[in-house]
Structure formats: C-alpha cells, structure tokens
Amino acid sequence: MLVHPLPNPVAFSIGPLAVHWYGLMYLLAFVLFLVLGRIRLRQPHIMHEGWTKKNLDDMLFYGVLGVIIGGRLGEVLFYNPSYFFSHPSQIFAVWHGGMSYHGGAIGVGIAAYLWCRKYHKNILSTLDLIAPLVPLGYAAGRIGNFINAELPGRIADPSLPWAMIWPNIDMLPRHPSPIYQALIDGLLIFVLLWIYARKERPHGAVIAMYLFLYGLARFFTEYFRVPDYEVSFFGITISAGQMLSLPMIIAGLLCLYLSYRFARKSRWIS
C-alpha cells in the first residue's frame, strides 16, 4: 500500500516570496497552451483559416483571466459558499488550491467571447482552435491538487496496488483521485481530442466533442473522489462534480448533432 508523500506545497522561496507548486502547475498549463497551440497552427485546415501566433498569444492573456477569475468564483459559488462568505479574505488565497474546473470553463468561454468581439473572430472557430489545448493544462492542475494533498479519493480496497493512505486525512486506504483525473480527464481526453481535431471538422464540432468527452470522463472519475457534497435526483445520488458535468454531456451531444447537421445542409445547398 502506498502512502501520500505530503510534499512541501512551496516549491522554493525568493526572499519573502514563496512560490507554490500549485502556481507552477498553472504556469505549466499556460506554457503547454502556447506550445501545443503553435503545433496546431501548422495543421493545414488551421492554417487555411488564417490563425496566427499573435492571435494565440492574445487569447492566452484573456484565457488566463478567465481561468483564474472563473475558477475561483466557481469554487466559491458552486462548492463552498458558506465558508467563503464567512471568511471573505480566503477568496483570494488561490495558492492554497481550490479552483473549480467548471467555473474556469465558464470563465474561459466568456473570455473567448470578449476576445472574439474585439478581434472580430468567429466564436465557434475560436473555441474549436483552443479546445485541444486545454486537457493537458487541466492534468497539470490535478497534479497540483495531488501535491497539495487535496481532493482525496474515496476509501479503496486495501488489496488495490495503488491504494494510498493520506496521512493528512486518516490512515485508511484511498483512491488517489487527483491522479485518476489527471490521467483520464486530462491525458486521455487530450489524446482522443487531438486525434479528432487533426482533421477538418464542422464548425463547433471540436468544442462540442470536448464538452462531451470531458463531461463523460469527469462523471466517471467523480465516483473515486470524496464529493464536496451530494445531490439526489429521482432517488439517484450524485456528487456536485457529476451534477455540473451532466450539462456538459448534454450540451456536447446536442452541439455535435447540430454542427454535423448544419454542415450537411450547407454542402447540399451549395
């Protein structure tokens, strides 16, 4: 059985400034966005649309604001409003962790809309461009959660080879759920979406596929994570993360259907 190493959340210090691993994981996510984005710009169907490196750099600035503001507000509003409203100073303590993926996704969507308005770009084309650049950044964030020893897993069978004791929680064997989510919600979704997006797809299909795949993966991996809270629908109990992922699954399927339907109609009309 494994034991969580409980590493120091501070990677290094420069005088009074402490640099946390969690922050470095976000920095890695933004670097991955630029590196993968430049590879994506060289794909023929992306080059045909006229995207440039400057577009990507400008988008990153907007995206960083969307991730940080949306992610933190999502954590405050979706998961623990009573605590944060009782301790408002903690709303800004992002170095302790606590960033909602779903809030960050909404923040990035709003940021992309504002960027498209300013630069007169099509919102669906923009989201299709950046969707494959997101999952590895998400995986980096989950590694940050693991380093912080947060988001512990549910109790696991002690015979499971990778069952892990989290000494900051208790001495029971648990699933290392941040690692599951980094591998499945992050790495696996990246591979599937990158392969899908390598070819030209109807407008909106790539972002729709991302919404569907991520929602499905997150709904599954939430079964191994201690829920922030649970809700019941028609006698079925699901976690907060699963509840927030259901709209993504539905929206992804609907948008996939509509994008291919409109593409077929356009070809028939032309």
C-alpha positions in Angstrom: 0.0 0.0 0.0 1.3 3.5 -0.9 1.4 6.5 1.4 1.0 10.0 0.2 4.4 11.7 0.5 2.8 15.0 1.6 5.5 17.2 -0.2 6.0 20.8 0.8 3.5 22.8 -1.2 6.1 25.5 -1.5 8.5 24.7 -4.4 11.0 27.4 -3.5 11.3 30.8 -1.9 12.9 34.0 -3.1 13.3 36.2 0.0 9.8 36.7 1.4 8.2 35.4 -1.8 7.1 31.7 -1.6 6.5 30.0 -5.0 3.9 27.2 -4.6 3.8 24.0 -6.7 0.2 24.7 -7.4 1.0 28.0 -9.0 3.8 26.4 -11.0 1.3 23.8 -12.4 -0.9 26.7 -13.6 2.2 28.2 -15.2 2.9 24.9 -16.9 -0.6 24.8 -18.2 -0.2 28.2 -19.8 3.1 27.1 -21.4 1.5 24.0 -22.7 -1.2 26.1 -24.3 1.3 28.1 -26.3 3.5 25.1 -27.3 0.6 22.9 -28.4 -1.1 25.9 -30.0 1.9 26.6 -32.2 1.9 22.9 -33.3 -1.9 23.2 -34.0 -1.3 26.4 -36.1 0.7 24.3 -38.5 -2.1 21.9 -39.2 -3.3 22.5 -42.8 -7.0 23.2 -42.0 -6.0 25.6 -39.2 -3.5 27.4 -41.5 -6.3 27.7 -44.1 -8.4 29.7 -41.6 -5.5 32.3 -41.2 -4.8 31.9 -37.5 -1.5 33.5 -36.3 0.8 33.2 -33.3 -0.2 36.7 -32.2 -3.8 35.5 -32.1 -2.8 32.7 -29.8 -0.7 35.0 -27.5 -3.6 37.4 -27.2 -6.0 34.6 -26.5 -3.8 33.4 -23.7 -4.0 36.7 -21.9 -7.8 36.6 -21.9 -7.8 32.9 -21.1 -5.6 33.4 -18.0 -8.0 35.9 -16.6 -10.9 33.6 -17.4 -9.4 30.6 -15.8 -8.3 32.4 -12.6 -11.4 34.6 -12.1 -13.9 32.0 -13.2 -12.1 29.1 -11.5 -12.0 30.8 -8.2 -15.6 32.2 -8.4 -16.8 28.7 -9.3 -15.1 27.3 -6.2 -16.7 29.9 -4.1 -20.2 29.7 -5.6 -20.5 26.1 -6.6 -18.7 24.2 -3.9 -18.3 26.1 -0.6 -20.2 29.4 -0.5 -21.0 29.3 3.2 -17.3 29.0 4.1 -16.0 31.7 1.8 -18.8 34.2 2.7 -17.9 33.6 6.3 -14.1 34.1 5.5 -14.1 36.5 2.6 -10.3 37.1 2.8 -9.8 33.4 1.8 -11.5 34.0 -1.6 -8.2 35.5 -2.8 -5.9 32.8 -1.3 -5.7 30.8 -4.5 -2.2 29.5 -3.6 -3.9 27.1 -1.2 -5.7 25.4 -4.1 -9.4 25.4 -4.6 -10.2 26.2 -8.3 -13.4 25.0 -9.9 -12.9 23.5 -13.3 -16.5 24.2 -14.3 -16.2 27.8 -13.1 -12.9 28.1 -15.1 -14.6 26.7 -18.2 -17.3 29.3 -17.9 -14.7 32.0 -17.4 -12.8 30.9 -20.5 -16.0 30.8 -22.5 -16.7 34.4 -21.5 -13.1 35.5 -22.1 -13.2 33.9 -25.6 -16.5 35.7 -26.4 -14.9 39.0 -25.4 -11.8 38.3 -27.4 -13.8 37.4 -30.5 -15.8 40.6 -30.2 -12.7 42.7 -30.0 -10.9 41.0 -32.9 -14.0 40.1 -35.0 -13.4 36.4 -35.0 -16.0 33.6 -35.1 -16.6 32.2 -31.6 -17.1 28.6 -32.8 -13.9 28.6 -34.8 -12.0 30.1 -31.9 -13.3 27.5 -29.4 -12.5 24.7 -31.9 -9.0 26.0 -32.1 -8.3 26.1 -28.4 -10.3 23.1 -27.2 -7.5 20.5 -27.8 -5.0 22.8 -25.9 -7.0 22.6 -22.6 -6.8 19.0 -21.4 -3.1 18.8 -20.6 -3.4 22.0 -18.7 -6.2 20.5 -16.7 -4.0 17.5 -16.0 -1.2 19.8 -14.7 -3.8 21.4 -12.3 -4.8 18.0 -10.9 -1.1 17.2 -10.3 -1.0 20.4 -8.3 -4.0 19.2 -6.3 -2.2 16.0 -5.6 0.9 17.8 -4.4 -1.3 19.9 -2.1 -2.8 16.6 -0.8 -6.3 17.9 -1.6 -9.3 16.3 -3.3 -8.8 12.9 -1.6 -10.3 9.7 -3.0 -12.9 7.5 -1.5 -11.9 4.6 0.6 -10.4 1.8 -1.5 -9.9 -1.9 -1.2 -6.5 -2.4 0.7 -5.5 -5.0 -1.9 -5.5 -2.4 -4.7 -1.8 -2.0 -5.5 -2.1 1.8 -5.8 -4.4 2.3 -2.8 -2.9 5.2 -0.9 -3.0 6.4 2.7 -3.4 10.2 3.0 -1.9 10.9 6.5 -3.5 14.4 6.5 -6.9 12.8 6.3 -6.8 9.5 8.1 -5.0 6.2 7.9 -7.5 4.5 5.6 -6.5 3.3 2.1 -8.0 5.7 -0.5 -8.1 6.1 -4.3 -5.5 8.7 -5.5 -8.3 10.5 -7.3 -6.4 13.6 -8.5 -4.1 11.2 -10.4 -7.1 9.4 -11.9 -8.4 12.7 -13.1 -5.1 13.9 -14.4 -4.8 10.6 -16.4 -8.4 10.2 -17.6 -10.0 13.7 -17.6 -6.7 15.2 -18.8 -4.2 12.9 -20.7 -6.8 10.5 -22.2 -9.1 13.3 -23.3 -6.1 15.2 -24.8 -5.1 12.2 -26.9 -8.7 11.5 -28.1 -9.4 15.1 -28.9 -6.1 15.8 -30.5 -6.6 12.9 -32.9 -10.2 14.0 -33.6 -9.2 17.7 -34.2 -6.3 16.8 -36.6 -8.8 16.7 -39.5 -11.2 19.4 -40.6 -14.5 19.2 -38.7 -17.7 21.2 -39.0 -17.7 24.5 -37.1 -18.4 23.8 -33.4 -17.7 20.1 -33.6 -14.3 20.1 -31.8 -15.5 22.1 -28.8 -18.7 20.0 -28.7 -16.6 16.8 -28.7 -14.5 18.3 -25.9 -17.6 19.1 -23.8 -19.0 15.6 -24.3 -15.7 13.7 -23.6 -14.8 15.7 -20.6 -18.2 15.6 -19.1 -18.3 11.8 -19.5 -14.8 11.3 -18.1 -15.4 13.6 -15.2 -18.7 11.9 -14.4 -16.8 8.6 -14.2 -13.8 9.7 -12.2 -16.0 11.5 -9.6 -17.0 8.0 -8.4 -13.5 7.7 -6.9 -13.3 11.1 -5.3 -14.7 12.2 -1.9 -17.6 14.5 -3.0 -17.7 18.1 -1.9 -21.4 17.5 -1.4 -24.0 15.2 -3.0 -27.4 15.8 -4.5 -30.3 13.5 -5.3 -32.4 13.3 -8.4 -35.3 10.8 -8.6 -33.7 8.8 -5.9 -30.2 8.7 -7.5 -27.4 10.4 -5.6 -24.6 12.1 -7.5 -21.8 14.4 -6.5 -21.5 18.1 -7.1 -18.9 17.4 -9.8 -21.2 14.9 -11.5 -24.1 17.3 -11.4 -22.1 20.1 -13.0 -20.8 17.6 -15.7 -24.2 16.5 -16.8 -25.0 19.8 -18.7 -21.6 19.4 -20.5 -22.5 15.9 -21.7 -25.9 17.0 -22.9 -24.6 20.2 -24.5 -21.8 18.4 -26.2 -24.1 15.8 -27.7 -26.6 18.4 -28.9 -23.9 20.7 -30.4 -22.2 17.7 -32.1 -25.5 16.8 -33.7 -26.3 20.4 -34.8 -22.8 21.0 -36.1 -22.9 18.0 -38.4 -26.5 18.6 -39.4 -25.8 22.2 -40.5 -22.6 21.1 -42.3 -24.6 18.5 -44.3 -27.2 21.1 -45.2 -24.6 23.6 -46.3 -23.0 21.1 -48.6 -26.4 20.2 -50.0 -27.3 23.9 -50.6 -24.0 24.7 -52.2 
